[in-house]
Amino acid sequence: MNLTIPNNQETSLSFLQVAVGVIKNPSGQVLISLRNDKLHQGGLWEFPGGKIKESETAEQALTRELKEELDITVQAATPLITINHQYPDIAVQLRVFTVGRYDGEVKSCEGQPFLWVNPDDLTKYAFPAANQPIIIAARLPHYYAILDDADPTLLLVNLKTILDKGIKLIQARLKTLSVAAVERFLEQARPLCKTHNAWLLLNSGVKHSGRFEVDGLHLTSRDLMATYQRPENKQWVAASCHNLDELHHAQKIGVNFVVLAPVLPTPTHPEASILGWNQFAGLVSHTNLPVYALGGLSKADLPTAQQSGGQGIAAVRAFLE
């Protein structure tokens, strides 16, 4: 993404739209390249891409840039996240895509060093500030399962079903269980999730939720709005959101990702006011956070969620069917 940022005396341009590719190889590794020291944000690592021309769509710009930079031809690019970031000298909008299929062998056409990196190792490299949400989005899966305690006797059975289906991100929403029952469940759930390389988050509605050793904390919308700094010592912090104020607050305190609901009607909350996909997309466009769509959805809704700017699908029942 070799962008030459003009200075004020050369032009009044203060806004750039950039197409960015999170390119993945068959092993799931992500390609990153090192910016030239002479460029804006030089000496930092980045995801390949470049400026979108006035005559181009974001997808066309991405295809052109990756051919010029890496000599590969994009075959499949899926929207991942859109980021609006204000540097001291310029405002940048990053239109980010996951590139899962391409023709050709990656090579450095412009002399920039590049590396293939495991997604979880991206945090070890220095990136521009605007790239931080991309790192989070690149690490997160497309599906977020919510393990509900409506029938406590099925908790472990349902967890095993979810894990056996390859789900790697799970929220334990155990609001009705006693602290002792939560601890007993987690004693079995934690090693199960670790064996399956899955992350387990605990809903903040659990009494003393912060004291349990899990991979993260999922804030209810009420707890989110009562929290003014990111909870400490958690690898992942997520939040439930229903409107723009909650989304802005989640971003302000530094959560990693959010769930936005309800997108469609649900049997459990038929009276709830739904967002619909258009309103979902509009709300997502106002945040730099990865956003999971929740409410009346199935795994088949993933492409619609992605085209609407979402990270993926969150659900209670969809991953048990």
One Martini backbone bead per residue (centre of mass of N, CA, C, O) as a GRO file, in nm:
protein
  321
    1MET     BB    1   0.068   0.056   0.029
    2ASN     BB    2   0.206   0.306  -0.160
    3LEU     BB    3   0.153   0.600  -0.016
    4THR     BB    4   0.154   0.934  -0.118
    5ILE     BB    5   0.158   1.204   0.096
    6PRO     BB    6   0.056   1.508   0.071
    7ASN     BB    7   0.117   1.828   0.114
    8ASN     BB    8  -0.028   2.136   0.162
    9GLN     BB    9   0.127   2.290  -0.078
   10GLU     BB   10   0.036   2.084  -0.313
   11THR     BB   11  -0.255   2.017  -0.169
   12SER     BB   12  -0.600   1.981  -0.046
   13LEU     BB   13  -0.588   1.695   0.006
   14SER     BB   14  -0.755   1.490   0.293
   15PHE     BB   15  -0.864   1.225   0.130
   16LEU     BB   16  -0.857   0.861   0.141
   17GLN     BB   17  -0.907   0.577  -0.064
   18VAL     BB   18  -0.862   0.229   0.032
   19ALA     BB   19  -0.744  -0.079  -0.079
   20VAL     BB   20  -0.754  -0.394   0.105
   21GLY     BB   21  -0.560  -0.702   0.164
   22VAL     BB   22  -0.637  -1.019   0.311
   23ILE     BB   23  -0.408  -1.255   0.249
   24LYS     BB   24  -0.459  -1.607   0.195
   25ASN     BB   25  -0.338  -1.909   0.240
   26PRO     BB   26  -0.387  -2.251   0.267
   27SER     BB   27  -0.277  -2.216   0.583
   28GLY     BB   28  -0.392  -1.916   0.686
   29GLN     BB   29  -0.202  -1.711   0.613
   30VAL     BB   30  -0.074  -1.373   0.624
   31LEU     BB   31  -0.003  -1.093   0.434
   32ILE     BB   32   0.288  -0.883   0.478
   33SER     BB   33   0.428  -0.548   0.454
   34LEU     BB   34   0.693  -0.311   0.411
   35ARG     BB   35   0.737   0.011   0.452
   36ASN     BB   36   0.874   0.271   0.333
   37ASP     BB   37   1.053   0.512   0.500
   38LYS     BB   38   0.952   0.758   0.296
   39LEU     BB   39   0.673   0.706   0.387
   40HIS     BB   40   0.387   0.706   0.516
   41GLN     BB   41   0.441   0.512   0.779
   42GLY     BB   42   0.720   0.427   0.780
   43GLY     BB   43   0.842   0.103   0.891
   44LEU     BB   44   0.572  -0.041   0.863
   45TRP     BB   45   0.330  -0.259   0.867
   46GLU     BB   46   0.113  -0.416   0.611
   47PHE     BB   47  -0.150  -0.429   0.393
   48PRO     BB   48  -0.217  -0.474   0.089
   49GLY     BB   49  -0.245  -0.191  -0.145
   50GLY     BB   50  -0.454   0.104  -0.250
   51LYS     BB   51  -0.564   0.349  -0.427
   52ILE     BB   52  -0.869   0.482  -0.523
   53LYS     BB   53  -1.003   0.555  -0.806
   54GLU     BB   54  -1.256   0.731  -0.950
   55SER     BB   55  -1.311   0.485  -1.173
   56GLU     BB   56  -1.330   0.290  -0.918
   57THR     BB   57  -1.365   0.025  -0.743
   58ALA     BB   58  -1.253  -0.143  -0.479
   59GLU     BB   59  -1.211  -0.412  -0.630
   60GLN     BB   60  -1.050  -0.299  -0.868
   61ALA     BB   61  -0.820  -0.177  -0.704
   62LEU     BB   62  -0.725  -0.435  -0.571
   63THR     BB   63  -0.656  -0.592  -0.825
   64ARG     BB   64  -0.449  -0.391  -0.935
   65GLU     BB   65  -0.253  -0.368  -0.690
   66LEU     BB   66  -0.183  -0.678  -0.664
   67LYS     BB   67  -0.057  -0.694  -0.943
   68GLU     BB   68   0.161  -0.472  -0.907
   69GLU     BB   69   0.291  -0.578  -0.627
   70LEU     BB   70   0.247  -0.931  -0.660
   71ASP     BB   71   0.145  -1.083  -0.922
   72ILE     BB   72  -0.173  -1.116  -0.871
   73THR     BB   73  -0.499  -1.274  -0.921
   74VAL     BB   74  -0.806  -1.211  -0.832
   75GLN     BB   75  -1.087  -1.439  -0.750
   76ALA     BB   76  -1.152  -1.372  -0.429
   77ALA     BB   77  -1.348  -1.111  -0.258
   78THR     BB   78  -1.425  -1.022   0.082
   79PRO     BB   79  -1.572  -0.841   0.295
   80LEU     BB   80  -1.457  -0.718   0.619
   81ILE     BB   81  -1.376  -0.393   0.650
   82THR     BB   82  -1.442  -0.050   0.749
   83ILE     BB   83  -1.217   0.236   0.778
   84ASN     BB   84  -1.204   0.536   0.975
   85HIS     BB   85  -0.918   0.765   0.967
   86GLN     BB   86  -0.738   1.014   1.167
   87TYR     BB   87  -0.481   1.184   1.092
   88PRO     BB   88  -0.307   1.471   1.128
   89ASP     BB   89  -0.285   1.491   0.781
   90ILE     BB   90  -0.515   1.256   0.732
   91ALA     BB   91  -0.787   1.098   0.576
   92VAL     BB   92  -0.893   0.746   0.601
   93GLN     BB   93  -1.027   0.489   0.388
   94LEU     BB   94  -1.072   0.141   0.451
   95ARG     BB   95  -1.114  -0.120   0.215
   96VAL     BB   96  -1.167  -0.446   0.326
   97PHE     BB   97  -1.034  -0.768   0.215
   98THR     BB   98  -1.070  -1.103   0.157
   99VAL     BB   99  -0.817  -1.320   0.011
  100GLY     BB  100  -0.865  -1.662  -0.087
  101ARG     BB  101  -0.829  -1.622  -0.411
  102TYR     BB  102  -0.551  -1.683  -0.642
  103ASP     BB  103  -0.333  -1.606  -0.902
  104GLY     BB  104  -0.025  -1.701  -0.850
  105GLU     BB  105   0.292  -1.581  -0.730
  106VAL     BB  106   0.423  -1.428  -0.479
  107LYS     BB  107   0.577  -1.103  -0.540
  108SER     BB  108   0.814  -0.838  -0.536
  109CYS     BB  109   0.769  -0.565  -0.751
  110GLU     BB  110   0.872  -0.310  -0.534
  111GLY     BB  111   1.081  -0.434  -0.298
  112GLN     BB  112   0.910  -0.532  -0.071
  113PRO     BB  113   0.888  -0.674   0.213
  114PHE     BB  114   0.762  -1.009   0.305
  115LEU     BB  115   0.508  -1.196   0.498
  116TRP     BB  116   0.403  -1.493   0.654
  117VAL     BB  117   0.128  -1.494   0.893
  118ASN     BB  118  -0.014  -1.569   1.166
  119PRO     BB  119  -0.285  -1.417   1.287
  120ASP     BB  120  -0.189  -1.422   1.601
  121ASP     BB  121   0.098  -1.269   1.512
  122LEU     BB  122   0.022  -0.972   1.432
  123THR     BB  123   0.074  -0.837   1.722
  124LYS     BB  124   0.406  -0.840   1.679
  125TYR     BB  125   0.352  -0.601   1.484
  126ALA     BB  126   0.406  -0.291   1.332
  127PHE     BB  127   0.133  -0.072   1.283
  128PRO     BB  128  -0.079   0.126   1.186
  129ALA     BB  129  -0.348   0.248   1.347
  130ALA     BB  130  -0.563   0.177   1.118
  131ASN     BB  131  -0.489  -0.149   1.133
  132GLN     BB  132  -0.599  -0.272   1.400
  133PRO     BB  133  -0.887  -0.375   1.311
  134ILE     BB  134  -0.776  -0.573   1.102
  135ILE     BB  135  -0.638  -0.766   1.293
  136ILE     BB  136  -0.892  -0.852   1.439
  137ALA     BB  137  -1.056  -0.947   1.191
  138ALA     BB  138  -0.838  -1.161   1.097
  139ARG     BB  139  -0.874  -1.338   1.370
  140LEU     BB  140  -1.164  -1.365   1.328
  141PRO     BB  141  -1.438  -1.528   1.284
  142HIS     BB  142  -1.764  -1.573   1.136
  143TYR     BB  143  -1.847  -1.722   1.409
  144TYR     BB  144  -2.083  -1.675   1.697
  145ALA     BB  145  -2.147  -1.852   1.977
  146ILE     BB  146  -2.435  -1.897   2.192
  147LEU     BB  147  -2.441  -2.020   2.521
  148ASP     BB  148  -2.723  -2.132   2.671
  149ASP     BB  149  -2.907  -2.179   3.005
  150ALA     BB  150  -3.202  -2.289   2.977
  151ASP     BB  151  -3.053  -2.588   2.983
  152PRO     BB  152  -2.813  -2.701   3.190
  153THR     BB  153  -2.797  -3.011   3.096
  154LEU     BB  154  -2.691  -2.905   2.786
  155LEU     BB  155  -2.423  -2.754   2.785
  156LEU     BB  156  -2.207  -2.968   2.707
  157VAL     BB  157  -2.348  -3.080   2.461
  158ASN     BB  158  -2.360  -2.811   2.305
  159LEU     BB  159  -2.060  -2.750   2.306
  160LYS     BB  160  -1.974  -3.000   2.145
  161THR     BB  161  -2.138  -2.936   1.895
  162ILE     BB  162  -2.003  -2.668   1.828
  163LEU     BB  163  -1.710  -2.774   1.810
  164ASP     BB  164  -1.766  -2.999   1.592
  165LYS     BB  165  -1.842  -2.752   1.379
  166GLY     BB  166  -1.587  -2.536   1.410
  167ILE     BB  167  -1.621  -2.340   1.635
  168LYS     BB  168  -1.404  -2.056   1.771
  169LEU     BB  169  -1.649  -1.875   1.901
  170ILE     BB  170  -1.761  -1.834   2.249
  171GLN     BB  171  -2.053  -1.770   2.446
  172ALA     BB  172  -2.126  -1.770   2.792
  173ARG     BB  173  -2.475  -1.754   2.887
  174LEU     BB  174  -2.491  -1.763   3.253
  175LYS     BB  175  -2.738  -1.607   3.426
  176THR     BB  176  -2.878  -1.857   3.614
  177LEU     BB  177  -2.627  -1.938   3.747
  178SER     BB  178  -2.427  -2.021   3.975
  179VAL     BB  179  -2.111  -1.983   4.065
  180ALA     BB  180  -2.057  -2.286   4.107
  181ALA     BB  181  -2.175  -2.380   3.834
  182VAL     BB  182  -1.987  -2.221   3.655
  183GLU     BB  183  -1.725  -2.350   3.755
  184ARG     BB  184  -1.793  -2.639   3.675
  185PHE     BB  185  -1.826  -2.587   3.378
  186LEU     BB  186  -1.542  -2.456   3.318
  187GLU     BB  187  -1.369  -2.704   3.396
  188GLN     BB  188  -1.472  -2.841   3.119
  189ALA     BB  189  -1.472  -2.617   2.893
  190ARG     BB  190  -1.183  -2.515   2.868
  191PRO     BB  191  -1.037  -2.776   2.761
  192LEU     BB  192  -1.221  -2.815   2.519
  193CYS     BB  193  -1.153  -2.548   2.373
  194LYS     BB  194  -0.847  -2.588   2.361
  195THR     BB  195  -0.852  -2.846   2.185
  196HIS     BB  196  -1.020  -2.664   1.952
  197ASN     BB  197  -0.913  -2.371   1.929
  198ALA     BB  198  -1.106  -2.205   2.127
  199TRP     BB  199  -1.292  -1.930   2.230
  200LEU     BB  200  -1.391  -1.819   2.567
  201LEU     BB  201  -1.669  -1.636   2.671
  202LEU     BB  202  -1.811  -1.424   2.926
  203ASN     BB  203  -2.084  -1.309   3.055
  204SER     BB  204  -2.153  -1.025   3.256
  205GLY     BB  205  -2.415  -1.154   3.399
  206VAL     BB  206  -2.222  -1.295   3.562
  207LYS     BB  207  -2.128  -1.348   3.862
  208HIS     BB  208  -1.810  -1.257   3.877
  209SER     BB  209  -1.693  -1.265   3.575
  210GLY     BB  210  -1.391  -1.144   3.613
  211ARG     BB  211  -1.265  -1.405   3.779
  212PHE     BB  212  -1.262  -1.581   3.542
  213GLU     BB  213  -1.086  -1.820   3.338
  214VAL     BB  214  -1.085  -1.670   3.030
  215ASP     BB  215  -1.067  -1.521   2.706
  216GLY     BB  216  -1.331  -1.344   2.790
  217LEU     BB  217  -1.562  -1.057   2.765
  218HIS     BB  218  -1.922  -1.007   2.761
  219LEU     BB  219  -2.106  -0.726   2.726
  220THR     BB  220  -2.365  -0.591   2.810
  221SER     BB  221  -2.533  -0.311   2.739
  222ARG     BB  222  -2.546  -0.215   3.031
  223ASP     BB  223  -2.245  -0.262   3.104
  224LEU     BB  224  -2.126  -0.091   2.886
  225MET     BB  225  -2.258   0.194   2.979
  226ALA     BB  226  -2.106   0.146   3.278
  227THR     BB  227  -1.836   0.158   3.110
  228TYR     BB  228  -1.504   0.354   3.094
  229GLN     BB  229  -1.321   0.094   3.063
  230ARG     BB  230  -1.132  -0.151   2.986
  231PRO     BB  231  -1.110  -0.450   3.079
  232GLU     BB  232  -0.886  -0.631   3.244
  233ASN     BB  233  -0.716  -0.917   3.158
  234LYS     BB  234  -0.827  -0.945   2.845
  235GLN     BB  235  -0.812  -1.065   2.535
  236TRP     BB  236  -1.132  -1.036   2.517
  237VAL     BB  237  -1.372  -0.773   2.420
  238ALA     BB  238  -1.720  -0.755   2.426
  239ALA     BB  239  -2.048  -0.643   2.280
  240SER     BB  240  -2.377  -0.531   2.316
  241CYS     BB  241  -2.580  -0.390   2.046
  242HIS     BB  242  -2.855  -0.142   1.918
  243ASN     BB  243  -2.690   0.131   1.870
  244LEU     BB  244  -2.493   0.408   1.822
  245ASP     BB  245  -2.413   0.470   2.114
  246GLU     BB  246  -2.302   0.188   2.177
  247LEU     BB  247  -2.091   0.175   1.957
  248HIS     BB  248  -1.928   0.425   2.044
  249HIS     BB  249  -1.862   0.323   2.330
  250ALA     BB  250  -1.715   0.066   2.253
  251GLN     BB  251  -1.488   0.211   2.099
  252LYS     BB  252  -1.389   0.401   2.327
  253ILE     BB  253  -1.307   0.153   2.535
  254GLY     BB  254  -1.185  -0.098   2.349
  255VAL     BB  255  -1.320  -0.305   2.206
  256ASN     BB  256  -1.301  -0.566   1.970
  257PHE     BB  257  -1.617  -0.644   1.958
  258VAL     BB  258  -1.955  -0.682   1.820
  259VAL     BB  259  -2.310  -0.703   1.873
  260LEU     BB  260  -2.591  -0.670   1.646
  261ALA     BB  261  -2.935  -0.600   1.760
  262PRO     BB  262  -3.198  -0.699   1.576
  263VAL     BB  263  -3.222  -0.797   1.248
  264LEU     BB  264  -3.436  -1.022   1.297
  265PRO     BB  265  -3.675  -1.206   1.379
  266THR     BB  266  -3.768  -1.374   1.690
  267PRO     BB  267  -3.915  -1.611   1.889
  268THR     BB  268  -3.818  -1.479   2.176
  269HIS     BB  269  -3.858  -1.161   2.029
  270PRO     BB  270  -4.132  -1.053   1.867
  271GLU     BB  271  -4.146  -0.740   1.985
  272ALA     BB  272  -3.902  -0.648   1.858
  273SER     BB  273  -3.708  -0.407   1.710
  274ILE     BB  274  -3.593  -0.416   1.399
  275LEU     BB  275  -3.340  -0.345   1.164
  276GLY     BB  276  -3.225  -0.473   0.935
  277TRP     BB  277  -2.992  -0.454   0.683
  278ASN     BB  278  -2.981  -0.148   0.628
  279GLN     BB  279  -2.940  -0.055   0.925
  280PHE     BB  280  -2.700  -0.224   0.985
  281ALA     BB  281  -2.513  -0.098   0.772
  282GLY     BB  282  -2.531   0.193   0.879
  283LEU     BB  283  -2.409   0.136   1.161
  284VAL     BB  284  -2.142   0.003   1.074
  285SER     BB  285  -2.032   0.267   0.921
  286HIS     BB  286  -1.981   0.406   1.233
  287THR     BB  287  -1.756   0.179   1.270
  288ASN     BB  288  -1.428   0.007   1.353
  289LEU     BB  289  -1.573  -0.255   1.422
  290PRO     BB  290  -1.637  -0.564   1.457
  291VAL     BB  291  -1.956  -0.713   1.331
  292TYR     BB  292  -2.217  -0.898   1.458
  293ALA     BB  293  -2.495  -1.065   1.359
  294LEU     BB  294  -2.823  -1.066   1.529
  295GLY     BB  295  -3.119  -1.229   1.463
  296GLY     BB  296  -3.269  -1.472   1.285
  297LEU     BB  297  -3.010  -1.646   1.206
  298SER     BB  298  -2.789  -1.807   0.977
  299LYS     BB  299  -2.526  -1.931   0.806
  300ALA     BB  300  -2.656  -1.835   0.527
  301ASP     BB  301  -2.618  -1.512   0.613
  302LEU     BB  302  -2.320  -1.434   0.571
  303PRO     BB  303  -2.306  -1.278   0.296
  304THR     BB  304  -2.496  -1.050   0.389
  305ALA     BB  305  -2.328  -0.953   0.626
  306GLN     BB  306  -2.072  -0.883   0.461
  307GLN     BB  307  -2.213  -0.681   0.258
  308SER     BB  308  -2.299  -0.507   0.534
  309GLY     BB  309  -2.008  -0.509   0.712
  310GLY     BB  310  -1.973  -0.774   0.850
  311GLN     BB  311  -1.809  -1.036   1.010
  312GLY     BB  312  -2.087  -1.197   1.097
  313ILE     BB  313  -2.238  -1.461   1.289
  314ALA     BB  314  -2.475  -1.468   1.551
  315ALA     BB  315  -2.586  -1.746   1.773
  316VAL     BB  316  -2.778  -2.000   1.927
  317ARG     BB  317  -2.926  -2.224   1.726
  318ALA     BB  318  -2.768  -2.251   1.448
  319PHE     BB  319  -2.523  -2.443   1.586
  320LEU     BB  320  -2.739  -2.695   1.664
  321GLU     BB  321  -2.878  -2.793   1.380
   0.00000   0.00000   0.00000
